[in-house]
Amino acid sequence: VKVPWEFGRMHQLLRVVFYSDKNPTDYIKKNLKDFRLNNPIGFGVHWMNAMEVSIRAINLCVAFNKIGYNDREDLVFLQNHFSFVLQNLERKEGLGNNHYLANLTGLLFGLVYFPEWAGLQEKRNWIIKEFCTEIEKQFYTDGGNFEGSTYYHALSSEIALLGLACLVNLDEQVAINTVQSKIN
């Protein structure tokens, strides 16, 4: 399942956007049309957990933003990703985990990408507070990660940095200070 998961995370869109001679707009449009047809929302391996959906949504946001992509059908599809994440948060009471951190980072991207979406914006304060709480739980003062694995530490650090970039974009200075103090 790892190979389809990697493809479903849509990293390949970023490679085309940043490094290829292909027309990124056509490539994205074709990829997303195929993905939507073969992976209905909520069904199949690509909708197994909210972390996979969050990673895909983040990659879509970056790709769309880089080329000014604004196909209405694909924007609705992206918005559906954030709705899915909100409805399927991977929170384990009292325990932090990289899945939940990825869920919250995905939602931060949603706040940045869809500033007019009232349904998500009304949860803004909660999303930001939860993200900061997870950073506090998951990163030790010495910079280590509670999972005790260099691979998970790298993953969680990358997720945290992406979330921090969103907080900067959202001009959330208190949250920025909280996160920076933990990941510096």
C-alpha positions as a Markdown table, in Angstrom:
| # | Residue | x | y | z |
|---|---|---|---|---|
| 1 | Val | 0.0 | 0.0 | 0.0 |
| 2 | Lys | 3.0 | 2.3 | 0.5 |
| 3 | Val | 3.4 | 2.9 | -3.3 |
| 4 | Pro | -0.2 | 4.0 | -3.9 |
| 5 | Trp | -0.1 | 6.1 | -0.7 |
| 6 | Glu | 3.0 | 8.0 | -2.0 |
| 7 | Phe | 1.3 | 8.6 | -5.3 |
| 8 | Gly | -1.9 | 9.7 | -3.5 |
| 9 | Arg | 0.1 | 12.3 | -1.5 |
| 10 | Met | 0.6 | 14.2 | -4.7 |
| 11 | His | 4.3 | 15.0 | -4.3 |
| 12 | Gln | 4.6 | 14.5 | -8.0 |
| 13 | Leu | 2.6 | 17.7 | -8.7 |
| 14 | Leu | 5.3 | 19.7 | -6.9 |
| 15 | Arg | 8.0 | 18.1 | -9.0 |
| 16 | Val | 6.2 | 19.1 | -12.2 |
| 17 | Val | 5.5 | 22.6 | -10.9 |
| 18 | Phe | 9.0 | 23.3 | -9.7 |
| 19 | Tyr | 11.3 | 21.1 | -11.9 |
| 20 | Ser | 9.6 | 20.0 | -15.1 |
| 21 | Asp | 9.2 | 21.4 | -18.6 |
| 22 | Lys | 5.7 | 19.9 | -18.7 |
| 23 | Asn | 2.7 | 22.3 | -18.6 |
| 24 | Pro | 1.9 | 22.1 | -14.8 |
| 25 | Thr | -1.7 | 23.3 | -15.3 |
| 26 | Asp | -2.5 | 20.5 | -17.7 |
| 27 | Tyr | -0.7 | 17.9 | -15.6 |
| 28 | Ile | -2.5 | 18.9 | -12.4 |
| 29 | Lys | -5.9 | 19.0 | -14.2 |
| 30 | Lys | -5.4 | 15.5 | -15.6 |
| 31 | Asn | -4.0 | 14.0 | -12.4 |
| 32 | Leu | -6.8 | 15.4 | -10.3 |
| 33 | Lys | -9.5 | 14.3 | -12.7 |
| 34 | Asp | -8.2 | 10.8 | -12.7 |
| 35 | Phe | -7.8 | 10.8 | -8.9 |
| 36 | Arg | -11.3 | 12.1 | -8.3 |
| 37 | Leu | -12.8 | 9.4 | -10.7 |
| 38 | Asn | -10.9 | 6.5 | -9.1 |
| 39 | Asn | -10.9 | 7.6 | -5.5 |
| 40 | Pro | -14.2 | 9.0 | -4.4 |
| 41 | Ile | -14.1 | 11.0 | -1.2 |
| 42 | Gly | -14.1 | 8.8 | 1.8 |
| 43 | Phe | -13.5 | 5.5 | 0.0 |
| 44 | Gly | -10.3 | 3.5 | -0.6 |
| 45 | Val | -6.7 | 3.6 | 0.5 |
| 46 | His | -6.3 | 7.3 | -0.2 |
| 47 | Trp | -9.0 | 8.2 | 2.4 |
| 48 | Met | -7.9 | 5.7 | 5.0 |
| 49 | Asn | -6.7 | 8.3 | 7.5 |
| 50 | Ala | -6.7 | 12.1 | 7.8 |
| 51 | Met | -2.9 | 12.3 | 7.7 |
| 52 | Glu | -2.8 | 11.1 | 4.1 |
| 53 | Val | -5.6 | 13.5 | 3.2 |
| 54 | Ser | -3.7 | 16.4 | 5.0 |
| 55 | Ile | -0.5 | 15.7 | 3.2 |
| 56 | Arg | -2.3 | 15.6 | -0.2 |
| 57 | Ala | -4.1 | 18.8 | 0.6 |
| 58 | Ile | -0.9 | 20.6 | 1.6 |
| 59 | Asn | 0.8 | 19.5 | -1.7 |
| 60 | Leu | -2.3 | 20.6 | -3.6 |
| 61 | Cys | -2.2 | 24.1 | -1.9 |
| 62 | Val | 1.5 | 24.6 | -2.7 |
| 63 | Ala | 1.1 | 23.5 | -6.3 |
| 64 | Phe | -2.1 | 25.5 | -6.9 |
| 65 | Asn | -0.6 | 28.6 | -5.3 |
| 66 | Lys | 2.7 | 28.4 | -7.2 |
| 67 | Ile | 1.0 | 28.4 | -10.6 |
| 68 | Gly | -2.1 | 30.4 | -9.8 |
| 69 | Tyr | -4.3 | 27.3 | -10.4 |
| 70 | Asn | -8.0 | 28.0 | -9.8 |
| 71 | Asp | -10.1 | 25.4 | -11.5 |
| 72 | Arg | -13.4 | 25.5 | -9.6 |
| 73 | Glu | -13.9 | 21.8 | -9.5 |
| 74 | Asp | -10.5 | 21.1 | -8.1 |
| 75 | Leu | -10.8 | 23.9 | -5.6 |
| 76 | Val | -14.0 | 22.3 | -4.3 |
| 77 | Phe | -12.2 | 19.0 | -4.2 |
| 78 | Leu | -9.4 | 20.6 | -2.1 |
| 79 | Gln | -12.0 | 22.1 | 0.2 |
| 80 | Asn | -13.5 | 18.6 | 0.6 |
| 81 | His | -10.1 | 17.5 | 1.8 |
| 82 | Phe | -10.2 | 20.0 | 4.7 |
| 83 | Ser | -13.8 | 19.0 | 5.5 |
| 84 | Phe | -12.7 | 15.3 | 5.6 |
| 85 | Val | -9.8 | 16.1 | 7.9 |
| 86 | Leu | -12.0 | 18.1 | 10.3 |
| 87 | Gln | -14.4 | 15.1 | 10.5 |
| 88 | Asn | -11.7 | 12.5 | 10.9 |
| 89 | Leu | -9.1 | 14.1 | 13.2 |
| 90 | Glu | -6.6 | 11.5 | 14.5 |
| 91 | Arg | -6.4 | 12.7 | 18.1 |
| 92 | Lys | -5.6 | 10.2 | 20.8 |
| 93 | Glu | -6.7 | 11.6 | 24.1 |
| 94 | Gly | -3.6 | 12.8 | 26.1 |
| 95 | Leu | -1.1 | 11.5 | 23.6 |
| 96 | Gly | 0.4 | 13.4 | 20.7 |
| 97 | Asn | 1.1 | 11.8 | 17.4 |
| 98 | Asn | 2.5 | 12.8 | 14.0 |
| 99 | His | -0.9 | 12.0 | 12.4 |
| 100 | Tyr | -2.7 | 14.6 | 14.5 |
| 101 | Leu | 0.1 | 17.1 | 14.0 |
| 102 | Ala | -0.3 | 16.6 | 10.2 |
| 103 | Asn | -4.1 | 17.0 | 10.5 |
| 104 | Leu | -3.7 | 20.3 | 12.3 |
| 105 | Thr | -1.0 | 21.5 | 9.8 |
| 106 | Gly | -3.3 | 20.6 | 6.9 |
| 107 | Leu | -6.1 | 22.7 | 8.5 |
| 108 | Leu | -3.6 | 25.6 | 8.9 |
| 109 | Phe | -3.1 | 25.4 | 5.2 |
| 110 | Gly | -6.8 | 25.5 | 4.7 |
| 111 | Leu | -7.0 | 28.6 | 6.8 |
| 112 | Val | -4.4 | 30.3 | 4.6 |
| 113 | Tyr | -5.7 | 29.0 | 1.3 |
| 114 | Phe | -9.4 | 29.7 | 2.0 |
| 115 | Pro | -9.6 | 32.9 | 4.0 |
| 116 | Glu | -13.2 | 33.4 | 3.0 |
| 117 | Trp | -14.5 | 30.0 | 4.0 |
| 118 | Ala | -16.5 | 30.8 | 7.2 |
| 119 | Gly | -16.9 | 27.1 | 8.1 |
| 120 | Leu | -13.2 | 26.7 | 8.6 |
| 121 | Gln | -12.4 | 30.2 | 9.7 |
| 122 | Glu | -14.8 | 29.9 | 12.7 |
| 123 | Lys | -12.5 | 27.1 | 14.0 |
| 124 | Arg | -9.3 | 29.2 | 13.5 |
| 125 | Asn | -8.6 | 29.8 | 17.1 |
| 126 | Trp | -9.1 | 26.2 | 18.1 |
| 127 | Ile | -6.9 | 24.9 | 15.2 |
| 128 | Ile | -4.1 | 27.3 | 16.1 |
| 129 | Lys | -4.3 | 26.5 | 19.8 |
| 130 | Glu | -4.4 | 22.8 | 19.2 |
| 131 | Phe | -1.3 | 23.0 | 16.8 |
| 132 | Cys | 0.6 | 24.9 | 19.5 |
| 133 | Thr | -0.4 | 22.3 | 22.2 |
| 134 | Glu | 0.7 | 19.4 | 19.9 |
| 135 | Ile | 4.1 | 21.1 | 19.4 |
| 136 | Glu | 4.4 | 21.4 | 23.2 |
| 137 | Lys | 3.6 | 17.7 | 23.6 |
| 138 | Gln | 5.7 | 16.3 | 20.8 |
| 139 | Phe | 9.0 | 18.2 | 21.1 |
| 140 | Tyr | 11.2 | 18.2 | 24.1 |
| 141 | Thr | 13.2 | 21.2 | 25.2 |
| 142 | Asp | 16.4 | 19.6 | 23.9 |
| 143 | Gly | 14.8 | 19.5 | 20.4 |
| 144 | Gly | 14.1 | 15.8 | 20.5 |
| 145 | Asn | 10.8 | 14.2 | 19.6 |
| 146 | Phe | 8.7 | 12.1 | 22.0 |
| 147 | Glu | 8.5 | 9.2 | 19.4 |
| 148 | Gly | 12.2 | 8.5 | 19.9 |
| 149 | Ser | 12.8 | 7.8 | 16.2 |
| 150 | Thr | 14.9 | 9.9 | 13.9 |
| 151 | Tyr | 12.5 | 9.2 | 11.0 |
| 152 | Tyr | 9.5 | 10.4 | 13.0 |
| 153 | His | 11.5 | 13.3 | 14.3 |
| 154 | Ala | 12.3 | 14.4 | 10.8 |
| 155 | Leu | 8.6 | 13.9 | 9.7 |
| 156 | Ser | 7.3 | 15.8 | 12.7 |
| 157 | Ser | 9.9 | 18.6 | 12.3 |
| 158 | Glu | 8.9 | 19.1 | 8.7 |
| 159 | Ile | 5.2 | 19.1 | 9.6 |
| 160 | Ala | 5.9 | 21.7 | 12.4 |
| 161 | Leu | 7.9 | 23.9 | 10.0 |
| 162 | Leu | 5.1 | 23.9 | 7.5 |
| 163 | Gly | 2.6 | 24.8 | 10.2 |
| 164 | Leu | 4.9 | 27.6 | 11.4 |
| 165 | Ala | 5.0 | 28.9 | 7.8 |
| 166 | Cys | 1.2 | 29.0 | 7.9 |
| 167 | Leu | 1.2 | 30.8 | 11.3 |
| 168 | Val | 3.5 | 33.4 | 9.8 |
| 169 | Asn | 1.2 | 33.8 | 6.8 |
| 170 | Leu | -1.8 | 34.2 | 9.2 |
| 171 | Asp | 0.2 | 36.7 | 11.3 |
| 172 | Glu | -0.3 | 34.8 | 14.5 |
| 173 | Gln | 2.6 | 36.2 | 16.5 |
| 174 | Val | 1.9 | 34.5 | 19.9 |
| 175 | Ala | 1.6 | 31.1 | 18.2 |
| 176 | Ile | 4.7 | 31.8 | 16.2 |
| 177 | Asn | 6.7 | 32.5 | 19.3 |
| 178 | Thr | 5.3 | 29.4 | 21.0 |
| 179 | Val | 6.3 | 27.1 | 18.1 |
| 180 | Gln | 9.7 | 28.7 | 17.5 |
| 181 | Ser | 10.6 | 28.3 | 21.1 |
| 182 | Lys | 10.1 | 24.5 | 20.8 |
| 183 | Ile | 11.6 | 23.8 | 17.4 |
| 184 | Asn | 14.6 | 26.1 | 17.4 |
